Amino acid sequence: MNTEGLLAQRIVNIKSSAIRELLKHSKMEQVISLAGGIPSDALFDFEGLSIATQQAISEQPKSAFQYGLTEGSPLLRERICALCQQRGVFAQPDDVLITAGSQQALDLVMRALVNPGDLFVVERPTYLAALQTLELAEANILSVGSDSDGMRVDELEQLLKTHKIKGVYVVPNFGNPSGLTLSLERREQLVKLAVEHNFLIIEDDPYGELRFSDERHTTLYQVSQQLFGHCENIIYTSSFSKILAPGLRLGWAILPPFLLQKVAIIKQAADLHASALSQSIVECYLGLDRLPAQIEKIRAVYRQKCQILADLLQQQLGDVISFDMPKGGMFLWVRFRQPFNATEWLQETLKQGVVFVPGEYFFAEQPDRSTFRLSFATASEAQMQEAVARLRRAL
Ligand SMILES: Cc1ncc(COP(=O)(O)O)c(C=O)c1O
């Protein structure tokens, strides 16, 4: 069969996620993986999930197994609003769209916003699968750098002098892959720019609850409310994946009214609605009031694991690498002090039996090949010790 010309142009040059390919190696015996972006299943609340699942099946079987509303279960939308309030996101249930993970929220929103060639700005580095949604929507992707205070909003301001942009995608809390947190001053600057230049901000916040200190960072949504009395420029997305279980595939978006209706139409075309069973389970789980304790547990363990990995790196590789200590989340973003190709180095570390994600995949442009991402979420202390020793040997 001659397949030439059969595929849509928008998919021809899109590569499969480098991380998915890498995960194949991580499944090999003897290989220690610091590559995956997955949460630790040792921390899943199986007991609570089991009680919630039983409840969903026995107490509300019809809603758990029947078609539901595209926007999502009304009770779950209410419970998500209550959760969001604690984060300073004061939305109404009607503002919430429940999605199949926040990944779907990103995809649907990009499809609703982006005409081919529209300019969208991301951080360098940024979340790889957000880049994929932008590429599929045929956006023209521009990027601005980041430093210890997160996205360089001053660079964005410069860029806006010559470009009219449709939106900015940003992970303000403990970014993937950077681990960085956007400072309050920059949050305010960013929101001001959005209002002044009439663009949208996608505030992707799957990690905000996984903070290592008690300090909560003000959401862009809240900053907008405080500064302007509205949140029309902000799309807030989040997920149950990192605080409960990713296999449920449940996330959500809080959208301005003009957008929610359109995004819901695209969702209808995509999958009608998020899994009714997953929604019932999470609805019941939230009713059990176990989530706060669950989040506390995850925070404590990740904080400790992050410190262990950071100490090991400092002791054994501190002469050749540097990193910013994350204030939460699941990732340590590492940079070689001298120019060094981490992608090529991966072949050597694989021989030693350790895998990470080379940094270059997280850049829309101007890749910094001297960088790489390590996850501390799943490896045990012994595995981290062995992994860092192997990294040292692979140098
Ligand atoms: C920054 C960011 N956004 C969104 C997602 C998507 O997560 P999910 O679809 O499981 O909610 C991830 C997953 O790793 C992520 O790191």
The ligand as a Gaussian input file, in Angstrom:
#p B3LYP/6-31G(d) Opt

LIG

0 1
 C        2.869000      19.424000      34.081000
 C        1.933000      18.315000      33.794000
 N        0.716000      18.595000      33.310000
 C       -0.173000      17.634000      33.029000
 C        0.116000      16.290000      33.224000
 C       -0.902000      15.268000      32.856000
 O       -1.314000      14.481000      33.930000
 P       -2.679000      13.718000      33.977000
 O       -3.250000      13.657000      32.590000
 O       -2.364000      12.369000      34.504000
 O       -3.574000      14.513000      34.879000
 C        1.383000      15.943000      33.727000
 C        1.753000      14.526000      33.911000
 O        2.827000      14.151000      34.252000
 C        2.305000      16.983000      34.022000
 O        3.533000      16.728000      34.495000

